[in-house]
Amino acid sequence: MVNTSRRTAIVGGGVAGVTAAWQLARHGAAFTLFESRARLGGTVETVRRDGFTVECGPDGWVTEKPWARALAEELGLGDELIASNDATRKTYIATAGGLVAMPDGMRMMVPTDLASLDASELFSADAKSAYARELASAGTLKADAPDADESVASFVLRHFGAEVLAKIGAPLLGGVFGGDVHTLSVQAVMANFVALERQHGSLIAGLQARLAAAPAGRKPASIFTSLRGGTGMLIDRMAASIPGEDVRLTTPVTAIFRRDGGWIVATASGEEAYDALFLATPAHVASELLRPLDPRMAELTIMEASSAVVAAIAFDEHFDLPPGFGFLAPEGQGSQLLAGTFVDQKFPHRAPEGRRLLRAFFGSAAADRLALLPDDEIAALALDELEKIVGRLPAPAFSVVRRWPKSLPQYAVGHLERMAGLATRVAAQPGLWLLGNGYRGVGLPDLIRDARAAADAVAG
């Protein structure tokens, strides 16, 4: 039974905050959603223009995590679900000699198709030998697998060596987390591979065993899933079901504190009392709000976060591109980009027939530097950087630029231990929940899972 007398404050209107509000509304529970900006959704935003569907932030989600798909279906968006074009899936690495495709069958930096690996031009003979040694050293790797957390760099170096780390490991993780593989926690960001090491030693052997155990004849699911009209449809559909009087846009929360066993939320308009509080802000914002309440809790939420700048460029004419989803740009190859996406090749329904849509992704220091420039200069630089990699491009029809400051939290070594300590502190504050991408996962499915669970717990 829902306790309809309880009121919940939700601070932050990104995907976690909106999902929590939608779930509370389904229960008939009372809440107020506070968002400092003039729109809901955070980094989830879709621009639809001239037949193009332009993603300003996440362009979909990893299919094997079920929570975003389940939400889409419950929102009546089942007919909008689309799969990535995996039949032509290739990812390239930008090198001094041009784009070189990653071998078929790669799962991040781990090969499943050894024949494709041997035929690849991406790796030197030394790197290919390192892959062969990894498979042959399964017993030693399993026996020596550390219990303690370590960096992604340390983990990859132990298995495959420096070349694989530089060419695939660092740019892949940089594309997802915008982070430094020498500080990212392998237990937090590559938990599946840690589990494979402990079970099989060799990651190659582990993936081979997993593939062999898969039911015969089953068509593998697509790597990514999205919505025909863009991921912003999730936000639009949820927001349409949330009573307008329960949402306060352009209303920053200036302080939170406890009083009489409940929570007080302060804004420029005054103070209001609530029974429960969801902090669904970026971690650095949560830390500042929590500091007067519990300095240790605030300290545990402090983490590095990198920025991103996304420039999507639409073209009214068709031109040749390498088949596949796009490319990663390793450090030291002369590009300011972290990655580029051939958007209309990755997903269907992103560009009208005979037109093209590309997306350039800048991260870390480059993003912080570029964020100060006007949109047209960022778009021009993105076009120039893309041309260095894919060749001459026609004049764009239009561009869409977005800046996402401190949007990619860095799960540093020891992250899971810190989160366990944080959970203990949160549990000591009745009615408090921390939501968002700073804690238990950065993808849309992770945020949706946590937000719905928190709302269910508070409502019931």
Secondary structure, DSSP 8 states (H G I E B T S, - for coil): ---TT-EEEEE--BHHHHHHHHHHHHHT-EEEEE-SSSSSBTT--EEEETTEEEESS---EETTS-HHHHHHHHTT-GGGEEE--GGG--EEEEETTEEEE--TTEETTEES-HHHHHH-SSS-HHHHHHHHHHHHTHHHHHHT--SS--BHHHHHHHHT-HHHIIIIIHHHHHHHH---TTTBBHHHH-HHHHHHHHHHSSHHHHHHHHHHHS-TT-----SEEEETT-THHHHHHHHHTS-GGGEETT--EEEEEEETTEEEEEETTEEEEESEEEE-S-HHHHHHHHTTT-HHHHHHT---EEEEEEEEEEESS-----SSSEEE--TTSS-S-SEEEEHHHHSTTSS-TT-EEEEEEEEHHHHHHHTTS-HHHHHHHHHHHHHHHH------SEEEEEEEEEEEE--BTTHHHHHHHHHHHHHTSTTEEE-STTTS-SSHHHHHHHHHHHHHHHH-
